[in-house]
Amino acid sequence: EAKNVYLPGSTFEIGCHQEVLVILWKLLEENKDFLLYILKYCDITQLLVPICYIMFEARKDPSKVGLVHICTFILLKLSGERNFSVQLNKPYDIVLPCSDFPLFTGNHADLLVLVLHKLIVNGIDKLSPLYNCFITIIANISPYTKSLCMASSVKLVSLLELFTSHRFLYAAEGNHVYVALLLEVMNNLIQYQYSGNPHIVYAIVRRRSVFEVLKALNLPTALKQAQKQHAAGNAGAPTRSTHVVDTTSTLEDGKAVSQEPGSENKPSSESTGAGRFVPNEKWLAAVKNELPLATILRLLEHVVPQIDELIRRNDGILDDSTILTFLTNTTMVGLLPVPHPIVIRKYTPNLFTGLWFTAFIWGVMFLENQAMPLYDASTIKLFTVSVAN
């Protein structure tokens, strides 16, 4: 990010990053050989870091929502490939030039999780249609993530806590989809990468009340929480489960499965005159069926008593490192349910993304030609032109 190119090691700061991302996206979408080449012969982390930086810096700027969209589509496309996810295990030793980005020691998967967490909890409301994409990206890489640091593990569990709160869960009928995806992320880490992920296990144990609440969810509780949500309003919460892109879910062996979690057999729900979502028995049954809690509950059932006993033997004084060492040396072989198949959700072009991309390209062209305007802003119908103060 050097601006003075006369110092040794300095580089020019380019001003055409939007155009570069557009070209990259079209190459990835139209040329399968290009995608396979960069995944096989290039260091994909060199591409991931600037994309994460751009998304992080643009998260609060309404004029850069389109930039976040195209970065998200690129990451969603890449996350559907196993080679991309495997390369994210490479250690991360760069510091982003962002004063408010958390410092951590880990790999590039940690970087991706932390950035996407920031976009959800600290981004503008206009990014809420991308929440499904953000969590889908994390779900796609999770079966191949050998280790997550404590910072990213805690952020993952805090995301689950956020999406299970009455503010989000009861804001719309389909918002439990986010919860199901996050539970799938944790199941993947536990079932396929348990030995290298004591931090996520520890984070789950510390926030076990979140999972116990989900297990004990019943209709009276759901109705009470929904009333709280209606009284508080929908500030910052998606009022409907929105998917801005289509994804095709495939097993690791390439067999196609259902399209989106919760997209089939969606339960009907009651609504008030104001159109507010009101839980009912059918909705509750569908939610309990779609939330994969069995693996995590079995984990807690086995690990929590052992940790409590360890703490008791040490007179109630035990630091985090001792517990993490204990979890690292603990095995869950034969104790967890049969591992579920690895499901990867790949980006699928649709009419919406085609129209959006057309509008985005013309928007970039319009903004880049303001010195000598080529277009009359008052007659443009493809996109909305607004002036920010």
C-alpha positions in Angstrom: 0.0 0.0 0.0 3.0 2.2 -0.4 2.2 5.6 -2.0 5.9 6.7 -2.3 7.4 4.6 -5.1 10.9 6.0 -4.6 11.6 4.0 -1.4 13.2 0.6 -1.8 10.5 -2.1 -2.0 7.7 0.3 -2.7 5.0 -0.5 -5.3 2.5 1.6 -7.1 -1.0 1.7 -5.7 -3.3 0.8 -8.6 -6.6 2.5 -9.0 -8.3 -0.1 -11.3 -8.9 -2.9 -8.8 -12.6 -3.1 -9.7 -11.7 -3.7 -13.3 -9.1 -6.3 -12.4 -11.7 -8.1 -10.3 -14.2 -8.0 -13.1 -11.7 -9.6 -15.5 -10.8 -12.2 -12.9 -14.4 -13.1 -12.4 -15.1 -13.5 -16.1 -12.0 -15.7 -16.5 -13.1 -17.9 -13.6 -16.7 -18.1 -14.9 -16.0 -18.6 -18.6 -12.7 -20.5 -18.7 -12.5 -23.8 -16.7 -8.9 -24.3 -17.7 -7.9 -21.0 -16.1 -9.6 -22.0 -12.8 -7.9 -25.4 -12.8 -4.5 -23.8 -13.7 -4.5 -21.2 -10.9 -5.6 -23.9 -8.4 -2.9 -26.3 -9.5 0.1 -24.1 -10.3 -0.4 -20.8 -8.5 -0.3 -19.8 -4.8 -4.0 -19.0 -4.3 -3.3 -17.3 -1.0 -1.7 -14.5 -3.0 -5.1 -13.9 -4.5 -7.1 -14.4 -1.2 -5.3 -11.8 0.9 -6.0 -8.7 -1.3 -9.6 -9.9 -1.8 -10.1 -10.2 1.9 -8.5 -6.7 2.4 -10.8 -5.1 -0.2 -13.9 -6.7 1.4 -12.8 -5.7 4.9 -12.1 -2.1 4.0 -15.4 -1.8 1.9 -17.7 -3.3 4.6 -19.0 0.1 5.8 -19.1 2.0 2.5 -22.5 2.0 0.8 -20.8 2.9 -2.5 -18.7 -0.2 -2.4 -21.4 -2.8 -1.9 -21.0 -4.0 -5.5 -17.3 -4.5 -4.9 -18.1 -6.7 -1.9 -20.5 -8.6 -4.1 -18.0 -9.5 -6.8 -15.4 -10.4 -4.2 -17.9 -12.7 -2.6 -18.8 -14.4 -5.9 -15.1 -15.0 -6.6 -14.6 -16.6 -3.2 -17.8 -18.7 -3.5 -16.6 -19.9 -6.9 -13.2 -20.8 -5.6 -14.4 -22.4 -2.4 -16.3 -25.0 -4.4 -12.9 -26.5 -5.4 -11.0 -28.8 -3.0 -7.6 -27.5 -4.0 -8.5 -24.0 -2.9 -9.6 -25.2 0.6 -6.5 -27.3 1.0 -4.2 -24.3 0.2 -5.8 -22.2 2.9 -3.9 -24.3 5.5 -0.8 -22.4 4.5 0.5 -20.3 7.5 -0.6 -16.7 7.4 2.4 -14.4 8.1 1.2 -11.1 6.7 -0.3 -8.2 8.6 -3.2 -6.4 6.8 -2.8 -2.6 6.9 -6.0 -2.2 8.9 -5.9 -0.8 12.4 -9.1 -2.5 13.5 -8.4 -6.0 12.2 -7.6 -8.5 15.0 -4.1 -9.8 15.2 -3.8 -13.6 15.2 -1.4 -16.5 14.6 -2.8 -19.1 12.2 -3.4 -19.9 8.6 -5.3 -18.3 5.7 -8.5 -20.1 6.6 -8.4 -18.1 9.9 -8.0 -14.9 7.9 -11.1 -15.8 5.7 -13.2 -16.6 8.8 -12.3 -13.4 10.6 -12.9 -11.2 7.6 -16.3 -12.8 6.9 -17.2 -12.5 10.6 -16.4 -8.8 10.5 -18.6 -8.3 7.4 -21.5 -9.9 9.2 -21.3 -8.2 12.6 -19.7 -4.9 11.5 -20.8 -4.3 8.0 -23.7 -2.2 6.7 -27.2 -3.6 6.4 -27.0 -3.8 2.6 -24.6 -6.7 3.0 -27.3 -8.9 4.7 -28.3 -10.6 1.4 -24.8 -12.0 1.2 -24.8 -13.6 4.7 -25.8 -17.0 3.2 -22.9 -16.7 0.7 -20.4 -15.8 3.5 -21.4 -18.8 5.6 -21.5 -21.1 2.6 -17.9 -20.2 1.8 -16.9 -21.1 5.3 -18.9 -24.4 5.1 -17.2 -25.3 1.8 -13.6 -24.9 3.2 -14.3 -26.4 6.7 -13.9 -30.2 5.9 -10.3 -29.4 4.7 -9.3 -26.9 7.4 -6.7 -28.7 9.5 -6.6 -26.1 12.2 -8.3 -22.9 13.3 -6.8 -20.5 15.8 -8.6 -19.5 19.0 -9.6 -16.1 17.6 -11.4 -17.6 14.5 -12.9 -20.4 16.6 -14.4 -18.0 19.0 -15.8 -15.9 16.2 -17.4 -18.9 14.6 -19.2 -19.8 17.8 -20.2 -16.2 18.3 -21.7 -16.1 14.9 -23.9 -19.1 15.9 -24.9 -17.3 19.0 -25.8 -14.2 16.9 -27.9 -16.2 14.4 -29.7 -18.2 17.2 -30.7 -14.9 19.0 -34.4 -13.9 18.7 -33.2 -10.9 16.8 -32.2 -13.1 13.8 -33.8 -16.5 14.2 -37.3 -15.1 14.4 -36.9 -12.2 12.0 -38.0 -14.5 9.1 -39.3 -18.0 8.5 -36.1 -19.2 6.8 -33.4 -17.7 8.9 -32.7 -21.0 10.6 -30.8 -21.8 7.4 -27.8 -19.7 8.7 -27.8 -21.8 11.9 -27.9 -25.1 10.0 -24.9 -24.0 7.9 -22.9 -22.9 10.9 -23.6 -26.2 12.7 -22.5 -28.0 9.5 -19.2 -26.0 9.7 -18.6 -27.2 13.2 -19.6 -30.8 12.4 -17.1 -30.8 9.5 -14.3 -29.6 11.8 -15.2 -32.2 14.5 -15.8 -35.2 12.2 -12.9 -34.7 9.7 -10.3 -32.5 11.4 -10.7 -33.2 15.2 -7.1 -33.7 16.1 -6.0 -30.3 14.8 -8.9 -28.2 16.1 -8.9 -28.2 19.9 -9.7 -24.5 19.8 -13.1 -25.0 18.1 -13.9 -27.8 20.6 -13.0 -25.6 23.5 -15.1 -22.7 22.1 -18.1 -25.0 21.7 -17.6 -26.3 25.3 -17.5 -22.7 26.7 -20.7 -21.7 24.8 -22.5 -25.0 25.3 -25.6 -23.2 26.5 -26.2 -22.1 22.9 -26.5 -25.7 21.8 -28.6 -26.7 24.8 -31.1 -24.0 24.0 -31.4 -25.2 20.4 -31.9 -28.8 21.6 -34.6 -27.7 24.0 -36.4 -25.4 21.6 -40.2 -25.8 21.8 -43.2 -23.9 20.5 -44.0 -21.8 23.6 -40.3 -20.7 23.8 -40.3 -19.9 20.0 -43.5 -17.8 20.3 -42.2 -15.9 23.3 -38.9 -15.2 21.5 -40.7 -14.2 18.3 -42.7 -11.7 20.3 -39.5 -10.2 21.7 -38.2 -9.9 18.1 -41.4 -8.1 17.0 -41.2 -5.7 19.9 -37.6 -4.9 19.2 -37.9 -4.6 15.5 -35.7 -6.0 12.7 -32.7 -3.6 13.1 -29.8 -5.2 11.2 -31.5 -8.6 10.8 -32.4 -10.1 7.5 -36.2 -10.0 7.3 -36.1 -13.0 4.9 -33.6 -15.7 4.2 -32.1 -14.3 1.0 -30.0 -16.1 -1.6 -28.4 -13.8 -4.1 -26.9 -16.7 -6.0 -27.8 -20.3 -6.7 -25.5 -23.1 -5.5 -25.5 -26.7 -6.5 -24.7 -29.0 -3.6 -22.5 -32.0 -4.4 -20.9 -34.8 -2.4 -17.1 -35.1 -2.5 -17.4 -37.8 -5.1 -19.3 -35.4 -7.4 -22.9 -36.7 -6.9 -25.5 -34.0 -6.8 -27.7 -33.5 -3.8 -30.4 -31.0 -2.8 -29.9 -27.4 -3.9 -29.9 -25.3 -0.7 -30.3 -26.3 3.0 -33.9 -25.7 3.8 -34.8 -24.8 0.2 -37.0 -27.9 -0.3 -40.2 -28.6 1.7 -40.0 -25.2 3.4 -42.6 -25.1 6.2 -45.5 -22.8 5.9 -45.9 -20.4 8.8 -48.5 -18.1 10.2 -48.2 -14.3 10.0 -49.8 -11.4 11.6 -51.6 -8.6 9.8 -48.3 -6.8 9.6 -46.7 -9.7 7.8 -44.6 -10.7 10.8 -43.3 -14.3 11.1 -45.1 -16.4 13.7 -43.6 -19.8 14.5 -45.9 -22.9 14.4 -45.6 -26.6 15.0 -44.8 -27.3 11.3 -42.0 -24.8 11.3 -40.6 -26.1 14.5 -40.6 -29.7 13.3 -38.8 -28.7 10.1 -36.2 -26.6 12.0 -35.4 -29.5 14.4 -35.1 -31.8 11.4 -32.7 -29.5 9.6 -30.4 -28.5 12.4 -27.6 -31.1 12.6 -27.0 -31.1 16.4 -26.3 -34.8 17.0 -22.5 -34.7 16.6 -22.0 -31.6 18.8 -24.3 -32.9 21.5 -22.5 -36.2 21.6 -19.2 -34.3 21.8 -20.4 -32.2 24.7 -21.8 -35.3 26.4 -18.3 -36.9 26.3 -16.0 -34.0 26.8 -17.7 -31.7 29.4 -17.6 -34.3 32.3 -13.9 -35.0 31.6 -13.1 -31.2 31.7 -15.2 -30.8 34.9 -13.3 -33.6 36.5 -9.9 -32.2 35.4 -10.9 -28.8 36.9 -12.0 -30.5 40.1 -8.7 -32.4 40.5 -6.9 -29.0 40.2 -9.0 -27.3 42.9 -10.9 -25.3 40.3 -7.8 -23.6 39.0 -6.9 -24.5 35.4 -5.6 -22.3 32.6 -6.8 -22.5 28.9 -3.5 -24.0 27.7 -3.9 -27.0 30.0 -7.5 -27.6 28.7 -6.4 -27.3 25.1 -3.6 -29.8 25.7 -6.1 -32.2 27.2 -8.4 -31.8 24.2 -5.6 -32.3 21.8 -4.8 -35.6 23.4 -8.4 -36.7 23.6 -9.9 -39.0 20.9 -13.5 -39.2 19.8 -13.0 -42.3 17.6 -16.0 -44.6 18.1 -17.9 -42.0 20.2 -19.2 -39.7 17.5 -22.0 -40.6 15.0 -21.0 -42.0 11.7 -19.3 -39.2 9.7 -21.7 -37.4 7.4 -20.8 -37.1 3.7 -18.8 -34.0 2.8 -21.2 -31.6 0.9 -19.7 -28.8 -1.3 -22.0 -26.1 -2.6 -20.8 -24.8 -5.9 -21.7 -21.5 -7.5 -24.3 -21.8 -10.2 -25.0 -18.9 -12.6 -28.6 -17.6 -12.7 -30.7 -14.8 -14.1 -30.2 -12.6 -11.0 -26.4 -12.8 -11.1 -26.3 -12.1 -14.8 -28.4 -9.0 -14.5 -26.5 -7.9 -11.4 -23.2 -8.3 -13.2 -24.4 -6.3 -16.2 -25.5 -3.5 -13.9 -22.2 -3.6 -12.0 -20.0 -3.3 -15.1 -22.0 -0.4 -16.5 -21.9 1.2 -13.0 -18.1 1.0 -13.0 -18.0 2.5 -16.5 -20.3 5.3 -15.4 -18.2 6.1 -12.3 -14.9 6.0 -14.2 -16.0 8.5 -16.7 -17.0 11.5 -14.6 -14.2 13.9 -15.5 -15.8 14.3 -18.9 -19.3 12.7 -18.4 -20.2 10.2 -21.2 -23.7 9.5 -19.8 -26.7 11.5 -18.6 -27.2 10.3 -15.0 -30.8 11.5 -15.0 -31.8 9.0 -17.8 -30.1 5.9 -16.5 -32.6 3.1 -15.6 -30.2 0.1 -15.3 -29.0 1.2 -11.8 -29.7 3.9 -9.3 -27.4 6.9 -9.2 -27.2 8.6 -5.8 -24.8 11.2 -4.5 -23.2 10.6 -1.1 -22.5 13.6 1.2 
